[in-house]
């Protein structure tokens, strides 16, 4: 186990990661939508959490990447209207992977 931890440098692959998905609402009014996203992903068996802190969104994303979350999902007005989330992978800097519909996440 120690060799695996050292080799991966704490960046666990998605399938064994204890921090798979973090969901961040753009603003407080989008928390109910993010809670629906959380419940949907949790029912599918993914380990996910909501970041409901009052920090600025870029700061929350940066902290999530430092904490080694594999994917950071961001949702706001556009995403709620279209039933999607913006996907921000841990290892791709500030580049968004794109938008995914909720029914295409599994």
N, C-alpha and C positions, 0 to 999 in steps of 0.2 A: 504494500500500500504506500509506503514511504517513497519508493522509487517512482510510482505512478504520480504522486503528488508533486515530487520534484521535477519530473519530466514535463508535466503539464503546466507547471508554474501557477497553479491555482485556477487555470482556465479550463474547467471541466467541459467535456463534450456535452451537448444538450441532453442526451439520453441518460446520463448519470449525474447531471448537475443538480445540486441542492437549490440553485437559484436559476430557474429556467426563464420565467417571464415576470417582468415588472410592468404594471399598467399605470400610466400617468395621465390624469385629466389635464387639459390645457387650463381650465379654470374650475372653480368650485361648482358651478352650475352643471358641469358635465360629469360629476361624480356618480349620479344614478346610472348613466349609460356605461361608465367604466365598471360599476358594480355588476351590471348585466354581463359585460365581457368577462369579468372575473368568474362569475358563476358558470358561464358557458365553458370556459377553459378548464375550470376546476372539475366540472362534471366529466370532461373528456380525460381527466387523469393527469393534467399538467400541474406542476408546482408553480403557483403564481401568487403575487401579492399586489395590493394597491398602494400607491404612494400618494397619500392625502396630505402631505406636509404643505406648509405655506411658502415654501421656497420657490424661487423663479424656476420655470420649466427647464431652461438650459442647465441650471445648476443641479436640478434633480436628475437629469439625464447623465450629466458628468459623474455625479456621485454613484449612480447605478452602474455605470461602466467601471468605476473604480472598485465597486463591490462585486464585480465579475458576474452581473446578471447577463445571461445569454442574449435575451431580447428585451428591449424596452418598447412597449406599445404605447403610443400617444393618441389620444382621442379628444376631439373638439367638436365644433359645430358642424363642419363638413363631414366628418367621420360619422357623427351621430345620424345625420340626415341620410347618408348613403349606406349605413350599416357596415362600416369598415373601421379599420384602425391603421395608423401609420406604424410601420415596423422599423425599428432602429437597432440593428445588430451590434453586439458588443465590439467586434473586431474590425469594424469598417469606419472608424473615425466618426465624423459628423454626418456622413452620408446616410440617407434614409434608404432602406431596401425598397420601400414603396408601400402602397396601400393594399391590404388584404381584406376581403369580405370575411365576416365571421364564420360563415359556413364553409370556407376554404382553408381554415386554419388547421384542420386536422388531417 
